[in-house]
């Protein structure tokens, strides 16, 4: 199909574009990116009027739990990819804590085949660091890379054994792949259910200190510095972690980091009323931590925004707070929540697209080269001014565990295109 995206504000940090352009797409490729009304011999099958809209390289979520295989009642690969498309993500990275654990090539093949058959967003699988994610023996990194894996992580569990973590970093370095680290010192967190502080004391709930995260951030940075290997710190939530990562980057350590929208949108005050939809790991922290997260995004200490999309059914969430599962869904709320950072002046639109698209691609060594002639047509079109109310009943995800239900926000994805195919179109988008 031939598509003309006409008159949109193309914001592409890769190719240093921030201007009104017409984008011509033939089948799966971008053929021209030109000034409006440039004479091009091109008969489109479809014209998308993008006046007043942002045209971005496809967004990439580098941290998603799909629950498939093994817990399809929470999410399937198809529903997860469909939710990603609705959220503006052309690609997502699936975490390995499935049942069975993604620690072998057969699971890789299963995930990639199901994603291809679903026909929505792409999946770049992340495999486990250790066999069964039990922290005892490394997986076969070479075989997994050959099968299509882009990184390694035991996310959901930290790698407790420092020697094993060192070997993982060294092994991954040989394959030019990053280790994605879940930083948690379990001896400090194992009995906790929320952030340790005033709110936990008032609610009578066991707390998790900031040190439970930051101690492991410091260890893994030390190992990255020792080995020279690429280390990526996942779901950063504390001011201390931001400071440690900033200092490491200033020393030239090969470390990158991500945070999630809930850490710059909420604090532990959201737990009041024993709201299990605000229970996650790492937990929501204090206002001081939120301010540090925003500062880390603004100065580039935090490279990427990822959702840590963690679907659970009502069975796991509608129970006593201590017993409720950790995690919230985020694929369909991440972009609107992140656009608040632009309104607050913390990030420019170009910087936001960098955090949501370019840096994830670079960290994972993905073949995404932005909006340029000859490139694959992976695009996200954003209406930055579209007012809407989050309604979890409208989600494409199977699960509804979000603390943002009922929030009034401005801005969302109105069209998502994967390899020249429109996989999501909002009813509010004018087209002809």
N, C-alpha and C positions, 0 to 999 in steps of 0.2 A: 504493500500500500504506500502511496505517496501522500505525505502530510506536510502542510505549511503551517508553522507556528508563527503567527504574524503579530509584530509590534510589541513583543514582550520585552521587559527589562532583563536582559541576559546578565546574570551574575555568576561569573565563572572564575574563581581564584586561580585555577590551573593556568588558564590562558590569558589572565589579566584583563578580563572583559567586565565592564559594568556600564552597559549602554543599551539603548533600544535597538533591537535587531530583528530581522526575519530569519527563521531557521527552517531550512528545507531538509526533508527526510525522505529517502527513497528506500523502501523495504526496511532494513535494519541499520542503515548507515545515514549519518548526517552528510549532506552533499554540499550545502552552502550555509554560511553564517554571514549575513550581509546587512547593510543599511536598509531601512525600510524603503520600499518602492524601487529597489534596484531591479533592473530588467534582467530576468532569468527565464530561460526557456524551460518551463516546468508546468505540467498540468496536474495539479493536486487532486487526489481523490477526496481529501478532506482539508478544510481550512479551520484552524483554531485561532480565534481572535484572542490575543493575550494582552490587549491594552490594559495597563494598570496592574499587570501581574508580573511576578518574578519567575523567570525561566532559569532553572538551576541544573547543574549536573545531578544525576540521580543520587538521592540520599542513601547512605549506607549505615546500617545499625550493626555494630560489631559485637553486640552482646545480647543474644536472644535465647530464651529457653523455649523449645517447641514441644517437649514432652512426648515426642514421637520418634522412635518406638517406645511403647510400654505404658504410657499414661494418656492415651488418646481421648479419654473422657475430659481432660483438661484443655488440650489443644492438639490439633493434628498439623502435619506439615502443610496441608492445604489451607486450613483456617488461619494458621500463622502467617503464611505467605500472603493470603488475601488481606489480612489485617495490616500487614506491612505495606502492601500496595495502597491501601486506603490512607495510611499515615504518611505517604510520600516516599517510602523507602523502595528503591529499585533492587536492593540487595540486603541480605541479612546474614549474620554469622550465627550458626546454631551451636549452642554449648553442648558438651558431651555427657551431661548427667542425665541421660536417658536410661531406660530399662530394656535391654541391657545397656551398660555404659558404652559409649562410642570409643572403643579402644582397639578396633580392628577394622579391616578393609570392608568386610561384609556390611557393617553398619554404614560406613561411608557411602557405599554403592546404593544401599537402600534409601538413604536420605536424598542423594542426588537424583535418583530415578523418580522418587515421589515428587520432588520439587519441579522437575521437568514436566511431569505429567499434570501437575497442578496448573502450571502456566501463568503464575503471577510473578511475584518478586523472585529473584535468584537467591540461592543459598550457597554460601561459602562455609563448609563445615569446619568446625574446630574439634579436634580429637583430644582425648585425655593425655595428660603427661605420663601417668602411671597406669599400669594394668589394673582394671577395675577401679581406678582412682583410689587405690588403697595406700598409695605412697610407698610401695615396696620395690617395684621393678618398673623400669621405663617401658613404654610402648615401642613398637617398631616404627620410628619416625619416618624412615625412608619409604617404607611401603605405603604408609598413610599419606605422605606427600604425593607420591605417584598416583594415588587413587583420587586426589583432589582436595585434601585437607590443606588449610591455609595457615594454621597456627595450632598451638597445643596449650591446654589448660585443664586443671582439675577443678574448675570453677564449681562452687558449692562446697568445696573442701580446700583447705590450704595444703600445700606440700610441707608437711611437718619436718621431714628429714632434710637438713641443710645440705648434706652431701648429695642426696638424690637431686635436690634442686640445682646444685652446681652442675651435676652431670647433665641434667636436662638442658640447662642453658648452653653448655658446651656442645652437646649433641645437636640442638636446634640451630646453633650458630653455623655448624657445618652444612646445614641445609638452607641457610639464609632465611630462617623463619623465626618469628617471635614466640616467646613464652608469655602467655597472658596469666597474670598472677592474681589469685584470690588471697588477699593479705589478711590473715586472721590468726592471732595467737589464741588457740582454743582454751588453754588453761585460764585465760582471763575472760573468756566470753561464754564458756559452756553452760553456765547457769543463768545467763542474762537473757532478757526478752525485749529490752529497749535500751535507749541511751541512758547511761548513768548520769544522774543529775537531779535537779530540783523536781522535775516532773515525775521521774521514776520514784523518788522518795514520797512525794505526795500521793501517788497512786498505789504505793505499796508493791511495786513491781521490781524484780531483780534487774540491775543495770549492767550495761556493757560499756566499759571505759573507752575513751579515744585511744588509749595505749594498746588495746587489743588489736587495732588495725595498724597503728603507726610502727610498732615494734617489728612487725613482719615486713612492712614497707622498707624499713631501714635494713633489715637482713637481706632482702632480695636486691636492693640497690647495691649493697656491699658485694653480693655475688655477681651482679652484672658488671660492676667495676672490676672485679677480679678476672672475669672471663672475657669481657668485651662483648658479650652477647646482648642481643636485643631483648629488653624486658619491658613489658607493658603492664602497668598497675591498673587493675579493674576497680570500678565503682568506688572512687575516692570519696570519703565522707567527712574527713576531719581536717581542721586547720593545721594540725601538726604534720599530717601527711603531705599537704600542699607545700608546707615550708621545706620538708625534707626533699621532696621531688624537685622543687625549685633549686635548692642548693646543689643537688646532684647534677642537674642539667647545667648549672653554671660551671661545674667541674668537668663537664664533657662526658658524663656517663651516658651510655646508650639506653636511656629510659624514656618512655612515654607514659601517658596517663589518660584516663577517662573519668568522667563523672556521669551521673544520671539526672534527668530533670527533677526527680523528687528531692534531690539534695540541694538544689537551688530554688525550689518552690515551696518546700515545707520544712518545719522544724519538729522537734519532739512534742511540741504543743498539740500537734495533730492526733496524738495518742489519747488525749483526754476524752473521757467517755468510753475508754477501753476499745478504741476503734481498731479492729483487727485488719482493716484495709490499709492501715498505715503502719503495719508491722512488717519489717523487712530486715535483711542482714547484708551489709552493715546497717545499723538502725538509723533512723532520722536523728540528727544531732541538734545542736543549739543554734541560735541566731549568729553567734560568733563564728561557728563553723560554716554556716551558709554564706556569710560575708566573705570568708576566706576562699570558699569554692568559687564565688563570683570573681574575686580578685585573681584567682588562678586561671580562670577562663579568659579574663581580660588581658593578662600579660603573657598568655601562651604556656604557662606551666602545665595546665590541663589541656591536652591536645584535642580531645574528642568528647562528644556527647553521645552516649549510648543508653539504651532504655533499661537494660537488665530485665526485659520483659519476662515475667514469671507467672504464668497463669495457674490459678488454683480454682477448684470448684467450690461451691458454697459449703460443701461438707467439710473442707479443710479450713474455711474462714469463719463460718458462722458457729463459733464455739468459744470456749473460755480463752481469754487472751493468752495465757501461758501455753495452751495447747494448739493455738492456731498456727498454720504454716506461715513461713516467711515469704514475702514477695508480693509484688503488684504487677499488673499488666501495664504496658507503656507504648506499644507500637502506634496506637491511634491517638495518643495525647502528647507525644514527645515534641512534635513540631510546634503546635500552638503554645505549649509551655515554654519552649525555647525562644520563640518569637518575642516573649515578654522581655528577654534580655536585650533585644534591640530597642524596644520601647523605653527601657530603663537606661539606655546609653552605655550598657556594659560591653556589648559587642555591636559592631556594624553589621549590616546584612551580609557583606562579603565575609567578615570574620565568622559569622554564624554558619554560613554555607561551608566554610573551611572546616569547622568543627564537626559538621554533620555529614560531610561528603569527602572532602579532599584528604584530610588527615587520616581518617579510617582507612582509606584506600592506600595511602602511602605506608602506614604502619604495617598493613597486611600484605603489601606488595601485590596489590590487585591491578588488573589491566584496565583502569579507568583513566581516560585522558581528557575528560571534559568535553565542552561544546565546541568542536572544531571539525572542519571538513575532513571526511574520511574516517571519523570515529564512530563507534557504536552509539546508537541513539538511545541512551539511558538518560531520561530527563524527568525532572520534577517541576511542575508548575504550581506556584504558590500564590494565593490571594492574601496579601498581608493585612488587608483591611476587612476581611469577611468576619463579621460578628457571629458567634455561635455559642451554644450551650452544650457542654459535654453531657451526653446521655449514654450511659453504658449499655442500655438496651438496644442501641443502634450499632454496637460494635460488631465487627466481623469475627473477632476473636470468640472462641467458645466460652471464655471465662469473663467474669465481671468484677474482679477484685481490683478496684481502683479507688483511691481516696479523692479523686478529682471529679466524681460524678456531680453534676449540677453547677460546675464552675462556668462562669461566663468569660470567654476568651475572644481574642481577635486574631484572625489569621489561621490558615490551614492549607493543606495540599488540596488542589482541585483537579489535578490530573497527574497520573504517573504512567510513564512510558518505559517499557523494557524491550530493548533491541527493536525499537520502532513499532512495537505493539502497545496500544493503549490498554493497560491492565486495570486502571481505575479512572473514573471520571465522576466528579461531583455534579449533582443535578443543578448546582448554582452556576456552573461554567457555561458561558455563552459560546456556542460554536455553530458552524454551518457546514 
